[in-house]
Amino acid sequence: MSRYLSSWHKALTPYVPGEQPRGSEYIKLNTNESPFQPSPGVIRAASGGAAGLNLYCDPACNALCEAAAALYGVEKENVLPLNGSDEGLCFAFLAFCSPGRPVAYPDVTYGFYPVLSRLNNVPEHLIPLKDDYTVDVAGFVGIDETIFIANPNAPTGMALAPESIEKIVRSNPDNVVVIDEAYVDFGAESCVPLIKKYDNLLVLQTFSKSRSMAGARLGFAIGSAGLIGDLNAIKYSINPYNVNSMTQAAGIAAIADNEYYMGNCNTVAITRESTAAELAGLGFHVLPSRANFIFASSDRIDGEELYLELKSRGILVRHFGGERVRDFIRISIGTAAQMDTFLSEIRSILEVRS
């Protein structure tokens, strides 16, 4: 760091993304990307969008908003396109959090939340997961704080039912509750219908996972017109042209190709369940996932050691060093062939230790 960095930020610990090696050296099961290519229609649309790159994109994303509103069953004023759902998290922290007033989220969750808390000088109120790694709904009831919950949670993959989310939202009427649904399309239930009932509920979704558009950076905030207006005020104060022309065109095409993507999500879910069953048969403790990844641990090998052993064999998974999860690895669901290779290497690693 240079001597010019503000004293406020000198203690900042930035978010660390998963490894992104280029080429075919590794089977990548570490960043929860889709193993499938975007639909042909999306690729054509993105290419067509490049023709107008000499001009600024539509800052309001009007056509994309209309398509997304139809997809989510809401009005256009209830949707804000984002440069990935992480941008929605950034906007929400700026809009609804303030120094000196805590923001609440689970103690084991998406690592970007604590980074944003510290970046914005917002105190953290960490609410421990239960012993079974489920979110403690009672811990969030009536706490009078801005709340962030990933549902399904990351890195556990476990999901709350909308009824549980509604209990939290209803009990905090004077505070915004942000539900981060990055992985909802793989088997969980969305809370989007609840925005028509609660003006303090903000839902974030992304096209990075279920719609194979991680490299395009496209997400959405869905909420009451008032909340979306608040986020727009932040957006137009930072980056009015936040979603580029190619991504806007690709997003519209991805919505039109909804059947293609839902088929891919179903395939991922089937592969997830078969992989989880195989790991359980090998003695792993596997948390019940509704995401495109599995969180698992083994009594026979330390989580970090297993991560390093798999990496040495050309397979990347994710390991987190937190006290409650250091025994686990997170495994993104790839193709059936990739998961067969992963399981074969797991068996080989365990055989050496038998």
N, C-alpha and C positions, 0 to 999 in steps of 0.2 A: 504494500500500500504506500502511496505517496504521502508526503507531509501535508498535502493540501486537502486530503479527505477530512470532512467535518468530524469533529470529536464525537458527535452523535452516532456516526456510522462506523467508527473504528472498531467497535466490538461486534459488528455484524458478522454472523456466520451465514453465508449465502446457501441457498438450496443447491444440492448436488444431484444433477440428473443421472440417470442410469447410463452406463457405458454405451457409446455409439460407434463401435468400430465399423469401418467401411470394408466392403469386399465380402468374401464368403468364408473367411477363416473360422467364424463362429456360427453356431445356431443361436439366434438371439431370442431368449425367453426371459428377458430382464426388464423390458420397458412397456409391457402391456400394449404393444402395437398389434394391429390386425395382421394375421398371416396371409390375408387375401389382398389382391390388387383392388383399386377402385373399379367401379363398373366402367365399361367402355364409354358409356354416355358421359360420365364424369370427366374422363380423360379428354374426350372431344370438346366438352364445354370449357375446360380449363385452357385447352389450346386455342379455342376460339376467343376466349377472353384476353389472350395476349395481344390480339390485333389492336386493341385500344390502349396499350400501355403508355402511349405518349400523353394521354389525358388522365386527370385524376379520376379515381373511382367515385361512385356515388357514396357520399359520406353517410347518408341515411339508409343505404342498402335497401331501397324501397321494394324491389322485386324479390329479393331474398327474404325480407320481412314478411311479405305476403305469403310466400311459399311456406315459411316456417310457421306462421300463424295457423295456416290450414293443417299442417302436420300435427301441431300440438293442440288443435281445437280451441284456440283462443283468438283474440282480436290482434290486429297489427300493433296496436299501442301497448300490447302486453309483451312484446318481444324486442330484444336488443341483440343483434349479431355482435360477436366478439372475436378478437384475435386469439382464439383458443379460450376455453373456459377459465384458464388461469387469469386471463385479463379481467374476467368477471369477478374473480376473487379480489384482485387488486382494486378494482373500482368499488367493490362492496366495503373493503376495509377503509378506503378513503371517504366513502359516503356515510357509513353507519357506525364507525368506530372512532374513538377519540382518546387522546392521552389521559391517563388517570382513571379510566373506566374500563374494567376488564372485559375481555371477549372470551367466550366459553367454547371449548371443543374437547373431544375425548383425548385422553393422554396418549393413546396409540391411534394415530390417524395420518392423513396426508401431510408430508413434511413441509409443504409450502405454507401451512397455516402459521406455525411458529415463526417462520422467516418473515412473513408479512406483519405479524404482531410486533416483532422487534424493529422492523424497518419503519413502522409507523408509530413506534413508542407507545404501544397499547399493551397493558398488562394482560397476562394469560391466566385464565382460570381453567386448569386442566381437570376434567372429570374422568376418573378412572373407569376403564372398561370393567365389566364384571369378570369374575374368575373364568367364565367360559368364553371370554373375549367379545361378548355382545355389548352394544352400547347401553349404558345405564339410563334408561328413559327418565326414571324418577329423579336422577341427578340434574336433569335439565328443566324440570318443571318449576315454573314460577321463580326463576333466579334473577330476573330483571337485568339481563345482559344480552348483548348481541351474541348470537349463537351460530356456529358453523358445524355442520355434520355432513360427512361424506356418507352417502347411502346408495349402493353398498359402500361399506367402509374400506379404506385402504390403510394398511396392506392386508387386512384380514379377509376381505371379500364378503363378510357377513352383512346382511341387510335387515333393516327394520320394515315392518308393514306400515302402509300409509296411516293406519289408525294410531300407531305409536307416534309418528311424526306429528299428526294432528293434535295429539295430546300436548306435545311440547309447544306447538305454535299457539294453540288456544290459551295456554297458561302464561304466555308472555306477550300479551296484546300490545304493550308499549315498546316492544323491541323487535328488531328484524331477525328472523330465523332464516339462515341460508342453508339450503339443502343441495349439496354437490353430487349430482347424479351422473358423474362421468361414466359409470359402469352399469347404468340401470338397464340397458338394452339386452343384457345377457341372462335375465331371469328374475330381476326384481320388479317391483311395482313403482311406477312414477307417482310423485306427489303433484305433478302439474295440475290435475283437476282441482286441487285444493286452493289454487290461487284465486279462483272465482269466489271463494268463501272467506279468505283471510287476506287482508291487505298488507300484512307484515311478513308474508312468506315469499321468499325469492328462491327460485329453482335454477340451477346451472346445469346445462348439458353440453356435451362436446361431440363433434363428428370425428375426433381423432381415433377413437377405439372402434365403435360399431360400424362406422362408415369409411374406414380405411383412409382417413384424410389427415393423419398425424402431421405429415409434412406440409399441409396447406394451412394449418392453424385456423380452425373455425369452431366456435362455440356459440352458445346462446344463453342469455338470461331471460327467464320467463317469470313475470310477476305482475302485480297491480300496475295500472298506468302511473300511479304516483311513484312507486319504486323505480320503474323503468325511466321515468323522467329524472329522478335523482341520479341514476347511473349515466344517463345521457349528459347531464350537467358536468359530471366528472370527465366523461369521454371527450366532450368538446373543449374541455380545458386542458387536455393532454394530447390527444391524437384523434382529430376528427375523422381522418381517413384510415380507420383501424383495420378494415377488411378489404384487401386488394381486389382488383377487378377479376383476376383469374379465380380467386377463391370464392367470390360471390357467384360467379357463373357455375363453378364446380358444385357449390352448395345447393343451388337450385336443381341441378341435375341429380345430385345425390338424393334429394327429397323425392324427385320424380321416379327414381329407381329404388323406391323403398322396399319392394318385394325382394330384390337382389340382396339387399343388406340384411333384411330380416332372416333370409335363408342362411347367410353367412353366420349370423349370431346364433342361430339354432345349431349349426354345425359346431361352432366353438363350444356351446353348452354341452352338447353330446360328448365331445372330446374331453372336456373338463371333467365330466362325471366318470367317464371310463378311466381317465388318468388318476383321479382321486381314489377310485376303487382299487386300482393296481397299487398305489402307494400305501393305502390302508392295509392291503394284503401283505405288504413288505414290512409292516409294523410301524408305519408313520402315523403320527397324530395329524389328521387333516381337518382343518376347519371347514364347515359347510359354506361353500362360496356361491354367490350369485353374480360374480364378476367374470372377467375373462382371464382370471389367474387363480392359482391355488396357493394357500399359505399352509406350510407343513413343517413338521419337525420329527426328528428321530432320536430315540434314546441311545442309538448306537453310534452316532457321530454328531459332533458339534456343528451348529449352523454355519459358522464362518469356515470351518474346515471343509464342509461339504460344498459350499460355494466355491472355494479355491480348487478343490479336487475336480469339480465339474468344469471349471474354467480351463484347467490344465488339459481337459479332454475335449475342448472345443465347444463347450456349452455355457452360455452366460445366463445366470439367474440373478436374483437380487437378494442381498443380505443386509439387514438393518441391525445396528449395534445397540439399540435401546434395551434397557434391562429386561423388560417383559417379553421381548421378541427376539432376543439374540440367538435362541435355539432354532429359530425358524428360517426357512428360505421361502421367497416368493417366486413362483414359477408361472410365467405368462403362458397361455395356451397357444401353441403353434398349430401347424398342420398335424394330421394324424401320423404322418411319417416322422416328423420332428419329435413328436411326443414318444413314439416308439423308440427312437434313438436315445432320448433322454432316459426313459425307463430302463433300457438296456444298460446304460452307463451307471445308473443308480444300483442296479443289481450287481454289476461288476464291483462297484465301490464297496458295497455291503459284504460281498463274498470275501474280499480281502480282510475284512474285520471280523469274520465269523470264526 
